[in-house]
Amino acid sequence: MATTFATLNLYQFAEPPVAWYDQDNVYTGTQWQDKKQWITEQLAAVDADVVGFQEVFSVDALRALVAAAGYSEFAVVDQPKQSDDSPNVHFSPVVALASKHPIKNVQAVTVAEHLLPHLPIAQDFKFSRQNIKAVVTLPELGDTAVFIAHLKSKRADQSNISTSTPITVSDVVFNAAVGTSIGQSSSMIQRTVETTMLYNDVINQLRKNPNTPIIVMGDMNDTAHSVAIDALTNQNAHYDLDGAWSDEHKTAIYQSKLYDAYSLTPNQQGGQRPSTHFYKGNGHVVDFIFVSNVLNSENPASIAHPIKYKVINGHLKVSGDADQQQSDHGMVALTLTKR
């Protein structure tokens, strides 16, 4: 028996007449039915036990869709926001968790306020989106901590910042360029601090029990070798322990890390990693599934290990233009089996 986890950014899952961000962004009846059918087909293709979703505007509609697909358990920790001027226009989509097995202890990932003074961020820091942490009771793995994430995008937040009074056309362009750079840096800092807060919650789980199976999955909006992912996994961390590297220290170091499930799965080395998103013709991997050390195939004491890592991305367009009836992200699925 195996256990499969999957994650999918749904790309504006908004049941008409709900519009996303703008009054004109509304699916027709046919488009909406096509989109739901496509999602149902993706769920059938991976047959996962647990699925995480991003960009959910219509929570009840998704709850009904996954229930029909065999997922009796469903959880969110937030609701999309509505425009004051146009109630059918929604913004701030949420993440969701669906499972064929019992979900318990559902919470939002918290901001660790005691860490804020040590970070280059405003002291009233908040997540750009609420991320989920829950415990799912699985037949093979038992109680498993599952985190569903959607981190801050790379879009510049402050591209209208001016650095001088524009006199020439060049000044206008240069001001916009500097403003965009500032906005991109701001987004990067926000996203990286979000990964630190997410990682802190993972560590809190491990403090209670270092052998807790942990799955962290979602749209991270950054690449495998980015600062943000390093801050989440701690893979490249080095510790100054004054030379006192006892076996207990080494064990704790391995337990403190998260592992990219792709690199742990057999037959993945050497090939090109499948893209999960395209932007202006370039493919990127921004959707991930990470596991704790107790699910690490290189750990002799692991209770389970990855046997299959699948990316469904045949629908993605190299142009980067999203197909509204499908998604602009690939679906990622990980299958583990007990030792």
PEVEN-V707879 format. One record per residue. RES is the residue in one letter. PHI is phi as a letter, one per 30 degrees, with the letter a starting at -180 (999 if undefined). Layout:
# PEVEN-V707879
RES_PHI / RES_PHI
This chain:
# PEVEN-V707879
M_999 / A_b / T_b / T_b / F_c / A_b / T_b / L_b / N_d / L_d / Y_h / Q_h / F_d / A_b / E_d / P_d / P_d / V_d / A_c / W_c / Y_i / D_b / Q_e / D_d / N_d / V_b / Y_d / T_d / G_e / T_d / Q_e / W_d / Q_d / D_d / K_d / K_d / Q_d / W_d / I_d / T_d / E_d / Q_d / L_d / A_d / A_d / V_c / D_h / A_d / D_d / V_b / V_b / G_c / F_b / Q_b / E_h / V_c / F_c / S_c / V_d / D_d / A_d / L_d / R_e / A_d / L_d / V_d / A_d / A_d / A_d / G_j / Y_c / S_d / E_c / F_a / A_b / V_b / V_b / D_a / Q_b / P_e / K_c / Q_c / S_d / D_d / D_d / S_b / P_e / N_d / V_d / H_c / F_b / S_h / P_d / V_c / V_c / A_b / L_b / A_b / S_b / K_d / H_b / P_e / I_c / K_b / N_h / V_d / Q_b / A_d / V_d / T_c / V_d / A_d / E_d / H_d / L_d / L_e / P_d / H_c / L_b / P_d / I_b / A_d / Q_d / D_c / F_e / K_b / F_d / S_d / R_b / Q_d / N_c / I_c / K_b / A_a / V_c / V_c / T_c / L_c / P_e / E_c / L_c / G_i / D_d / T_b / A_d / V_b / F_c / I_c / A_b / H_b / L_d / K_e / S_d / K_d / R_d / A_d / D_d / Q_b / S_d / N_c / I_d / S_c / T_c / S_a / T_d / P_d / I_c / T_c / V_d / S_d / D_e / V_d / V_d / F_d / N_d / A_d / A_d / V_d / G_d / T_d / S_d / I_d / G_d / Q_d / S_d / S_d / S_d / M_d / I_d / Q_e / R_d / T_d / V_d / E_e / T_d / T_d / M_d / L_d / Y_d / N_d / D_d / V_d / I_d / N_d / Q_d / L_d / R_d / K_d / N_a / P_d / N_c / T_d / P_d / I_b / I_b / V_b / M_b / G_l / D_c / M_d / N_h / D_a / T_c / A_e / H_c / S_d / V_d / A_d / I_d / D_e / A_d / L_d / T_c / N_i / Q_d / N_c / A_d / H_b / Y_b / D_c / L_c / D_h / G_i / A_d / W_c / S_d / D_d / E_d / H_d / K_d / T_d / A_d / I_d / Y_d / Q_d / S_d / K_c / L_c / Y_b / D_d / A_d / Y_e / S_d / L_c / T_d / P_e / N_i / Q_c / Q_d / G_j / G_d / Q_d / R_d / P_d / S_d / T_c / H_a / F_c / Y_b / K_h / G_i / N_c / G_d / H_b / V_c / V_b / D_c / F_b / I_b / F_c / V_b / S_d / N_d / V_d / L_c / N_d / S_d / E_d / N_c / P_e / A_c / S_d / I_c / A_a / H_b / P_d / I_b / K_a / Y_b / K_b / V_b / I_c / N_b / G_d / H_d / L_d / K_c / V_d / S_d / G_i / D_d / A_d / D_c / Q_d / Q_d / Q_b / S_a / D_c / H_b / G_d / M_c / V_c / A_b / L_b / T_c / L_c / T_b / K_d / R_d
